Amino acid sequence: MRRRHVLTGVAVLAIVVVGLRLSTGKIGGPCPVEETAPSEGCESCPVPPGPLPRSGRLLGIDVTVPQEGSYDDAFMVARSAGMEFTTLSLGWDELEPAPGQYDDELLDIANAFYPTTGTKLALTITVIDTVTLRMPPDLDGSGFDDPEVVSRFNALLQHVFERLSDVDVFVLSIGNEVDSYLADDELLWRQYTEFFRQTAEHARELRPGMDVGVTMQFYGLTRDAIEQAQSLNEHSDAVLLTYYPLNADFTVRPPWQVDEDLGRVAALYPDRTAMLLECGYPSGVGAGSSDELQADFVRQVFAAWDHRALWLRVLCFTWLHDRSPGDIESFSRYYGSEDEQFLKFLATLGLRTHDGHPKAAFDVLQTEACVRGW
């Protein structure tokens, strides 16, 4: 799933206000009380233990802006729910529109905004973004492991981290859902693996202590590209993935399968740690879902996270607000898909409506996060 922040100059003007508001601590009072109900079809599921304190785990929310409101306002809503980090995804081609020439606008805004708010950042630079190649146009036709490609990307990394000198970037993903683009092309997988090996080494030199990996889809890791993903992840610091439990027709699978699904990833990478950088479930009936099912998904995610707290260090919910009809049209063009079910899945993926009202899932997230200490 393509992610993009809506940081603008307006956000920079609000930095002082945000910093003052955040210095007072978490918004709101005691944790809300929630009456829970078992998942449909889960009568025989084992009863999970009580909530596990957050310990060293990191909770994130992919901040999206409602119809009426600013990024600042949406950001504060996410912070009030326990958000410790958010995501920033930028295409290589938009960062470097011409050879050796960089567009620094979003980098400079991020460097001014996030340190003031005390928020960590999961940064993705999309060499590949799901089905789209995001290399600069002048490199079109070059192999991923071409020395010029590696050299140019390493130069970009140096520039990016110079501009983000004050930001706590705790993880860098070099590519997003790359398994979709690489598909079953063994040559492309080998080229990208070598590209990643070399650029990841350089990234660690530039920002010691930062984890570096490549984000892949749940189904790529566990079904469609198991061996290729394992080879690539030999060079990563953590297993990075996105998770949307969907059927092939983009309708939802039952929420009670979350723990089993994450267990499949853990079984393939038992000696590694994982970061779930996108985690979402639509609420719309067009996707075979409902507000109640989406809320139960959030509940099941927290329970599964408790179950594998030492393995799954980081989790980010996607999105805070539903996207606008115009955004959905843009996604349709970007992904080259007019599949009605796919677009219905995207349309209600937020934890809150596009007009800014919380869904049941957002209330559950606040409760589950609060009782664990977020």
C-alpha positions as CSV (number, residue, x, y, z in Angstrom):
1,M,0.0,0.0,0.0
2,R,1.4,3.4,-1.0
3,R,1.7,5.7,1.9
4,R,2.2,9.5,1.8
5,H,2.1,12.1,4.5
6,V,0.3,15.4,3.9
7,L,2.9,17.6,5.6
8,T,2.8,21.2,4.3
9,G,4.1,24.5,5.2
10,V,1.1,24.9,7.5
11,A,2.4,22.1,9.6
12,V,5.6,23.9,10.1
13,L,3.8,27.0,11.4
14,A,2.1,24.8,13.9
15,I,5.2,23.2,15.3
16,V,5.5,25.5,18.4
17,V,1.8,24.9,19.3
18,V,2.1,21.2,18.8
19,G,5.3,21.0,21.0
20,L,3.6,22.9,23.8
21,R,0.5,20.7,23.6
22,L,2.6,17.5,23.6
23,S,4.7,18.6,26.5
24,T,1.6,18.3,28.8
25,G,1.5,14.6,28.0
26,K,-1.2,12.3,26.6
27,I,-4.6,13.9,25.9
28,G,-7.6,12.7,27.8
29,G,-8.2,10.9,31.1
30,P,-8.3,7.3,32.3
31,C,-8.6,4.5,29.8
32,P,-12.1,4.1,28.4
33,V,-14.0,1.0,29.3
34,E,-14.9,-1.3,26.5
35,E,-17.3,-4.2,26.5
36,T,-15.7,-6.9,24.3
37,A,-17.4,-9.7,22.4
38,P,-15.8,-12.8,21.0
39,S,-15.0,-13.0,17.3
40,E,-17.6,-14.6,15.1
41,G,-16.6,-18.2,14.4
42,C,-14.1,-18.3,17.2
43,E,-16.0,-20.1,19.9
44,S,-13.2,-22.7,20.3
45,C,-10.3,-20.2,20.2
46,P,-8.1,-20.2,23.3
47,V,-8.8,-17.3,25.7
48,P,-5.8,-14.9,25.4
49,P,-4.0,-13.8,28.5
50,G,-4.5,-10.3,29.9
51,P,-3.0,-7.3,28.2
52,L,0.8,-7.3,28.2
53,P,2.5,-4.0,29.2
54,R,3.9,-2.3,26.2
55,S,7.5,-2.7,27.4
56,G,9.9,-1.9,24.5
57,R,7.3,-2.2,21.7
58,L,6.5,0.7,19.4
59,L,3.0,1.7,18.3
60,G,2.4,3.7,15.2
61,I,-0.5,5.1,13.2
62,D,-0.3,6.2,9.6
63,V,-1.7,9.7,9.8
64,T,-4.1,10.8,7.2
65,V,-6.1,14.1,7.2
66,P,-9.9,14.3,7.4
67,Q,-12.1,16.4,5.1
68,E,-12.1,19.3,7.4
69,G,-8.9,19.8,9.4
70,S,-5.1,19.9,9.2
71,Y,-2.2,17.5,9.5
72,D,-1.5,19.1,12.9
73,D,-5.0,18.3,14.1
74,A,-4.9,14.7,12.8
75,F,-1.5,14.2,14.2
76,M,-2.7,15.2,17.7
77,V,-5.6,12.8,17.4
78,A,-3.2,10.0,16.7
79,R,-1.0,11.0,19.6
80,S,-3.9,11.0,21.9
81,A,-4.5,7.3,21.0
82,G,-0.9,6.4,21.9
83,M,1.0,6.8,18.7
84,E,4.8,6.8,19.2
85,F,5.9,6.8,15.6
86,T,4.5,7.5,12.2
87,T,5.5,6.7,8.6
88,L,6.9,8.7,5.8
89,S,7.1,7.2,2.3
90,L,8.9,9.0,-0.5
91,G,9.6,7.9,-4.1
92,W,13.2,7.9,-5.3
93,D,12.0,9.7,-8.5
94,E,10.4,12.5,-6.5
95,L,13.4,12.9,-4.2
96,E,15.8,13.0,-7.2
97,P,13.8,14.5,-10.2
98,A,17.1,15.0,-12.1
99,P,20.5,13.3,-11.8
100,G,22.1,14.6,-8.6
101,Q,19.4,17.2,-8.1
102,Y,17.2,16.8,-5.0
103,D,13.8,18.0,-3.9
104,D,14.2,18.8,-0.2
105,E,10.8,20.3,0.6
106,L,9.3,17.4,2.4
107,L,12.5,16.4,4.0
108,D,13.0,19.8,5.5
109,I,9.4,20.0,6.8
110,A,9.9,16.5,8.4
111,N,13.2,17.6,10.0
112,A,11.4,20.7,11.5
113,F,8.2,18.9,12.6
114,Y,8.9,15.5,14.0
115,P,11.8,16.3,16.4
116,T,9.7,19.0,18.1
117,T,6.9,16.5,18.7
118,G,9.1,13.8,20.0
119,T,7.9,11.4,17.4
120,K,10.0,8.6,15.8
121,L,9.8,8.0,12.1
122,A,9.7,4.9,10.0
123,L,11.1,6.0,6.6
124,T,10.5,4.3,3.3
125,I,12.3,5.3,0.1
126,T,10.4,3.5,-2.7
127,V,12.7,2.2,-5.3
128,I,9.8,-0.1,-5.9
129,D,6.3,0.8,-4.6
130,T,4.1,-2.3,-4.9
131,V,3.5,-2.4,-8.7
132,T,5.4,0.7,-9.6
133,L,9.1,1.3,-10.3
134,R,10.2,4.6,-8.7
135,M,13.7,4.9,-10.0
136,P,14.6,8.3,-11.7
137,P,13.7,8.2,-15.4
138,D,17.3,8.5,-16.6
139,L,18.0,5.1,-15.0
140,D,15.1,3.4,-16.8
141,G,16.3,0.1,-18.2
142,S,19.2,-0.3,-15.8
143,G,19.4,-3.3,-13.6
144,F,18.9,-2.8,-9.9
145,D,22.5,-4.1,-9.3
146,D,24.0,-1.8,-11.9
147,P,26.9,0.0,-10.2
148,E,25.5,3.4,-11.4
149,V,22.1,2.6,-9.8
150,V,23.8,1.6,-6.5
151,S,26.0,4.6,-6.5
152,R,23.2,7.0,-7.2
153,F,21.0,5.6,-4.5
154,N,23.8,5.7,-2.0
155,A,24.4,9.3,-2.8
156,L,20.6,9.9,-2.3
157,L,20.8,8.2,1.1
158,Q,23.6,10.5,2.2
159,H,21.7,13.5,1.1
160,V,18.4,12.3,2.8
161,F,20.0,11.7,6.1
162,E,21.8,15.0,6.0
163,R,18.5,16.7,5.6
164,L,16.9,14.6,8.3
165,S,19.7,15.2,10.7
166,D,17.4,15.9,13.7
167,V,14.8,13.2,13.0
168,D,14.8,9.9,15.0
169,V,14.6,7.5,12.0
170,F,14.5,4.2,13.7
171,V,13.9,2.1,10.6
172,L,14.6,2.5,6.9
173,S,12.7,0.4,4.3
174,I,14.4,0.4,0.9
175,G,11.3,-0.3,-1.2
176,N,7.7,-1.0,-0.3
177,E,5.9,-4.3,-1.1
178,V,8.6,-5.2,-3.5
179,D,7.4,-8.8,-3.9
180,S,4.4,-7.5,-6.0
181,Y,6.7,-5.9,-8.6
182,L,9.4,-8.6,-8.6
183,A,6.7,-11.3,-8.9
184,D,8.3,-14.6,-10.2
185,D,11.2,-13.0,-12.1
186,E,14.2,-14.7,-10.5
187,L,16.7,-12.3,-12.3
188,L,15.0,-9.3,-10.8
189,W,15.0,-10.8,-7.4
190,R,18.7,-11.5,-7.6
191,Q,19.4,-8.0,-8.8
192,Y,17.3,-6.4,-6.1
193,T,18.8,-8.5,-3.4
194,E,22.3,-7.4,-4.4
195,F,21.2,-3.8,-4.7
196,F,19.7,-4.0,-1.2
197,R,22.8,-5.7,0.3
198,Q,25.0,-2.8,-0.9
199,T,22.7,0.1,-0.1
200,A,21.7,-1.3,3.3
201,E,25.4,-1.4,4.3
202,H,25.8,2.2,3.3
203,A,22.6,3.2,5.2
204,R,23.9,1.6,8.4
205,E,27.2,3.6,8.0
206,L,25.2,6.8,7.7
207,R,22.9,6.2,10.6
208,P,24.4,3.7,13.1
209,G,21.8,1.9,15.2
210,M,19.0,2.3,12.6
211,D,17.4,-0.9,11.4
212,V,17.3,-1.4,7.6
213,G,15.1,-3.7,5.7
214,V,12.7,-4.2,2.7
215,T,9.0,-4.2,3.2
216,M,7.1,-7.1,1.7
217,Q,3.5,-8.2,1.7
218,F,2.2,-10.9,4.1
219,Y,1.3,-13.2,1.2
220,G,4.6,-12.6,-0.5
221,L,6.5,-13.6,2.7
222,T,4.3,-16.6,3.5
223,R,3.1,-18.0,0.1
224,D,4.1,-16.4,-3.2
225,A,7.8,-15.7,-2.8
226,I,8.9,-17.5,0.4
227,E,12.4,-18.5,-0.8
228,Q,13.2,-15.2,-2.6
229,A,12.0,-13.2,0.5
230,Q,14.2,-15.3,2.8
231,S,17.2,-14.7,0.6
232,L,16.6,-11.0,0.6
233,N,16.0,-10.9,4.3
234,E,19.4,-12.4,5.0
235,H,20.7,-8.9,4.6
236,S,18.0,-7.1,6.6
237,D,18.0,-6.2,10.3
238,A,14.3,-7.0,10.8
239,V,11.5,-8.6,8.7
240,L,9.4,-5.7,7.5
241,L,5.9,-6.5,6.3
242,T,2.4,-5.2,5.5
243,Y,-0.7,-7.1,6.6
244,Y,-4.2,-6.8,5.2
245,P,-6.1,-10.1,5.7
246,L,-8.0,-10.3,2.4
247,N,-9.3,-13.0,0.1
248,A,-8.3,-13.0,-3.5
249,D,-11.3,-10.8,-4.4
250,F,-10.3,-8.2,-1.8
251,T,-13.1,-9.1,0.6
252,V,-12.0,-9.5,4.2
253,R,-11.0,-12.7,6.0
254,P,-12.2,-13.3,9.6
255,P,-10.4,-11.2,12.3
256,W,-9.8,-14.2,14.5
257,Q,-7.3,-15.5,11.9
258,V,-4.8,-12.7,12.8
259,D,-2.8,-14.7,15.4
260,E,-2.6,-17.7,13.1
261,D,-1.4,-15.4,10.2
262,L,1.3,-13.7,12.2
263,G,2.3,-17.2,13.5
264,R,3.0,-18.2,9.9
265,V,5.5,-15.4,9.5
266,A,7.1,-16.1,12.9
267,A,7.5,-19.8,11.9
268,L,9.5,-18.8,8.8
269,Y,11.6,-16.3,10.7
270,P,11.9,-17.7,14.3
271,D,15.3,-16.2,15.0
272,R,14.5,-12.7,13.7
273,T,12.4,-9.8,14.9
274,A,9.6,-8.3,12.8
275,M,8.1,-4.9,12.2
276,L,4.5,-4.6,10.9
277,L,4.7,-1.3,9.1
278,E,1.2,-1.4,7.7
279,C,-1.7,-3.2,9.3
280,G,-5.3,-2.5,8.2
281,Y,-8.8,-3.8,7.8
282,P,-11.7,-2.0,6.0
283,S,-15.1,-1.3,7.6
284,G,-17.2,-1.1,4.5
285,V,-19.9,-3.7,3.7
286,G,-18.7,-3.6,0.1
287,A,-15.6,-5.4,1.3
288,G,-17.7,-7.9,3.2
289,S,-16.9,-6.1,6.5
290,S,-18.6,-3.9,9.0
291,D,-17.6,-1.4,11.8
292,E,-17.8,-4.3,14.3
293,L,-15.5,-6.6,12.3
294,Q,-13.0,-3.8,11.9
295,A,-13.1,-3.1,15.6
296,D,-12.6,-6.8,16.4
297,F,-9.6,-6.9,14.0
298,V,-7.9,-4.2,16.1
299,R,-8.7,-6.1,19.2
300,Q,-7.3,-9.3,17.7
301,V,-4.2,-7.5,16.5
302,F,-3.3,-6.4,20.0
303,A,-3.9,-9.9,21.4
304,A,-1.7,-11.4,18.8
305,W,0.9,-8.8,19.4
306,D,0.9,-9.7,23.1
307,H,1.4,-13.3,22.1
308,R,4.5,-12.5,20.1
309,A,5.8,-9.4,21.9
310,L,9.5,-10.3,21.7
311,W,9.3,-11.2,18.0
312,L,7.0,-8.3,16.8
313,R,8.7,-5.1,18.0
314,V,6.8,-2.6,15.9
315,L,3.3,-2.2,14.7
316,C,1.6,0.5,12.7
317,F,-2.1,0.9,11.9
318,T,-3.2,2.1,8.4
319,W,-4.9,4.6,8.1
320,L,-6.1,7.1,10.7
321,H,-8.9,8.6,8.5
322,D,-10.6,7.2,5.4
323,R,-9.3,8.7,2.2
324,S,-11.4,11.0,0.0
325,P,-13.1,9.9,-3.2
326,G,-10.5,11.8,-5.1
327,D,-7.7,9.9,-3.3
328,I,-9.4,6.6,-4.2
329,E,-9.5,7.7,-7.9
330,S,-5.8,8.5,-7.7
331,F,-5.1,5.1,-6.2
332,S,-7.0,3.5,-9.1
333,R,-4.7,5.3,-11.6
334,Y,-1.6,4.7,-9.6
335,Y,-2.1,1.0,-9.3
336,G,-3.6,0.7,-12.8
337,S,-6.7,-1.0,-11.4
338,E,-10.4,-0.3,-11.7
339,D,-11.3,-3.4,-9.8
340,E,-14.4,-2.4,-7.8
341,Q,-13.7,-4.7,-4.8
342,F,-10.1,-3.4,-4.6
343,L,-11.4,0.2,-4.5
344,K,-14.0,-0.6,-1.9
345,F,-11.3,-2.2,0.2
346,L,-9.3,1.1,0.1
347,A,-12.3,3.3,0.6
348,T,-13.0,2.4,4.3
349,L,-9.6,1.4,5.6
350,G,-9.4,4.3,8.1
351,L,-10.0,4.0,11.8
352,R,-12.0,7.2,11.5
353,T,-14.4,8.5,8.8
354,H,-13.3,11.0,6.2
355,D,-15.4,13.6,7.9
356,G,-13.5,13.1,11.1
357,H,-15.7,10.9,13.2
358,P,-14.2,7.9,15.1
359,K,-15.3,4.4,14.1
360,A,-15.6,1.6,16.7
361,A,-12.1,0.5,15.7
362,F,-10.6,3.8,16.8
363,D,-12.3,3.5,20.2
364,V,-11.0,0.0,20.6
365,L,-7.5,1.1,19.6
366,Q,-7.5,3.8,22.3
367,T,-8.7,1.3,24.9
368,E,-6.3,-1.5,23.9
369,A,-3.3,0.9,23.8
370,C,-4.2,2.6,27.0
371,V,-4.5,-0.5,29.1
372,R,-1.0,-1.6,27.9
373,G,0.5,1.8,28.9
374,W,0.5,3.7,25.7
